[in-house]
């Protein structure tokens, strides 16, 4: 048997108007009319070379984008194989990367190619490439450009 539920409705003739909020005039310093004054004319702060947006970091990313997976026509950066790039103040670069699978045919040569290409970037001293398998690579790590190139979008 279905139990019938009733909704109680209350009808009213009028509703009291709530009181208006009042803001007291501040006795402190007067408010400036243009609070963005000076902000828009500020020059951007310089980005350290080894930080994202810096010349050295961007040069390393550009070098990584020149390395292509031999089986897939997409560079290793857009493919999502690069997990991290760290650059110290003295130009030491550490690249953390993975491969699509541990049985990848370039498992022995790819880290060496990354080391050579990154080491050729002006300003880079030593290069260390860390090949990791955790977290494992999956197609979700690819950039939208890579997915479009492979017909996945």
C-alpha positions as CSV (number, residue, x, y, z in Angstrom):
1,X,0.0,0.0,0.0
2,X,1.4,3.4,-1.0
3,X,1.5,5.9,1.8
4,X,0.2,9.4,0.8
5,X,2.2,12.4,2.0
6,X,0.7,15.9,2.1
7,X,2.6,19.1,1.9
8,X,1.5,21.8,4.3
9,X,1.0,25.2,2.8
10,X,0.6,28.4,4.8
11,X,-0.9,31.4,3.0
12,X,-0.1,34.9,4.2
13,X,-1.4,38.3,3.2
14,X,1.9,40.3,3.6
15,X,5.6,39.9,4.6
16,X,7.5,42.4,6.7
17,X,10.2,44.2,4.8
18,X,13.6,43.4,6.4
19,X,15.6,46.4,7.7
20,X,18.2,47.9,5.3
21,X,21.9,47.5,6.1
22,X,23.7,50.7,7.0
23,X,27.3,51.3,6.5
24,X,28.9,53.9,8.8
25,X,31.4,56.2,7.3
26,X,34.9,55.2,8.2
27,X,36.8,57.8,10.2
28,X,40.2,56.2,9.2
29,X,42.2,57.1,6.1
30,X,40.1,58.1,3.1
31,X,39.6,55.4,0.4
32,X,41.5,56.0,-2.8
33,X,39.4,56.2,-5.9
34,X,41.6,54.1,-8.1
35,X,42.8,51.1,-6.0
36,X,44.6,49.7,-9.1
37,X,46.8,52.9,-9.3
38,X,50.4,51.7,-9.7
39,X,49.5,48.1,-10.1
40,X,48.9,48.3,-13.8
41,X,52.1,50.3,-14.4
42,X,54.3,47.8,-12.4
43,X,56.8,45.9,-14.4
44,X,56.6,42.1,-14.0
45,X,59.2,40.6,-11.7
46,X,62.0,38.7,-13.4
47,X,61.6,35.0,-13.5
48,X,64.7,33.0,-12.5
49,X,66.1,31.1,-15.5
50,X,65.5,27.7,-13.9
51,X,61.9,28.3,-13.0
52,X,58.9,27.7,-15.3
53,X,58.8,30.7,-17.6
54,X,62.5,31.3,-17.3
55,X,64.8,31.1,-20.3
56,X,66.8,28.0,-19.2
57,X,63.7,26.1,-18.2
58,X,61.8,27.0,-21.4
59,X,64.9,26.0,-23.4
60,X,64.9,22.6,-21.8
61,X,61.2,22.1,-22.5
62,X,61.8,23.1,-26.2
63,X,64.6,20.5,-26.4
64,X,62.3,17.8,-24.9
65,X,59.7,18.7,-27.5
66,X,62.2,17.9,-30.3
67,X,62.4,14.2,-29.1
68,X,59.8,12.0,-30.7
69,X,58.6,8.5,-29.7
70,X,59.6,6.3,-32.7
71,X,56.3,4.4,-32.6
72,X,54.0,7.4,-32.1
73,X,54.3,10.7,-34.1
74,X,54.2,12.9,-31.0
75,X,57.0,14.4,-29.0
76,X,57.7,12.9,-25.5
77,X,56.7,16.1,-23.7
78,X,53.2,16.3,-25.2
79,X,52.9,12.5,-24.9
80,X,53.1,13.0,-21.1
81,X,56.3,11.0,-20.6
82,X,58.1,13.9,-18.8
83,X,57.0,14.0,-15.1
84,X,59.2,16.8,-14.0
85,X,62.1,19.2,-14.8
86,X,64.1,20.7,-12.0
87,X,66.9,23.2,-12.6
88,X,69.3,24.4,-9.9
89,X,70.8,27.9,-9.9
90,X,74.1,26.6,-11.2
91,X,72.4,24.9,-14.3
92,X,72.2,21.3,-13.0
93,X,69.0,19.8,-14.6
94,X,67.1,16.8,-13.4
95,X,64.5,15.3,-15.7
96,X,62.1,12.8,-14.3
97,X,60.4,10.7,-17.0
98,X,58.8,7.5,-17.8
99,X,58.0,5.4,-20.9
100,X,54.8,4.2,-22.3
101,X,55.6,0.7,-21.1
102,X,58.7,-1.0,-19.4
103,X,59.0,-3.2,-22.6
104,X,59.3,-0.1,-24.8
105,X,61.9,-0.8,-27.5
106,X,63.6,2.5,-26.7
107,X,63.9,1.9,-23.0
108,X,67.7,1.8,-23.2
109,X,68.2,4.6,-25.7
110,X,65.6,7.2,-24.8
111,X,67.0,8.4,-21.4
112,X,70.4,8.8,-23.1
113,X,68.9,10.9,-25.9
114,X,67.1,13.1,-23.3
115,X,70.4,13.6,-21.5
116,X,72.2,14.6,-24.7
117,X,69.4,17.0,-25.9
118,X,69.0,18.7,-22.5
119,X,72.7,18.9,-22.1
120,X,73.0,20.7,-25.4
121,X,70.8,23.6,-24.1
122,X,73.0,26.7,-23.5
123,X,73.4,27.3,-19.8
124,X,72.8,23.7,-18.7
125,X,75.7,22.1,-16.9
126,X,75.1,18.6,-15.7
127,X,72.0,16.6,-16.6
128,X,70.5,13.7,-14.7
129,X,67.7,11.6,-16.1
130,X,65.6,9.6,-13.7
131,X,63.5,6.9,-15.4
132,X,60.5,6.0,-13.2
133,X,57.6,3.6,-13.5
134,X,55.4,4.9,-10.7
135,X,53.0,6.4,-11.5
136,X,52.6,4.4,-14.7
137,X,52.0,6.3,-17.9
138,X,48.5,6.3,-19.3
139,X,46.9,8.1,-22.3
140,X,45.3,10.7,-19.9
141,X,48.7,12.3,-19.4
142,X,48.9,13.4,-23.0
143,X,48.3,17.0,-23.9
144,X,45.3,18.0,-26.0
145,X,47.6,18.6,-28.9
146,X,48.9,15.0,-28.8
147,X,45.4,13.6,-28.5
148,X,44.3,15.7,-31.5
149,X,47.3,14.5,-33.5
150,X,46.4,10.9,-32.7
151,X,42.7,11.3,-33.4
152,X,41.7,10.8,-29.8
153,X,39.7,14.1,-29.6
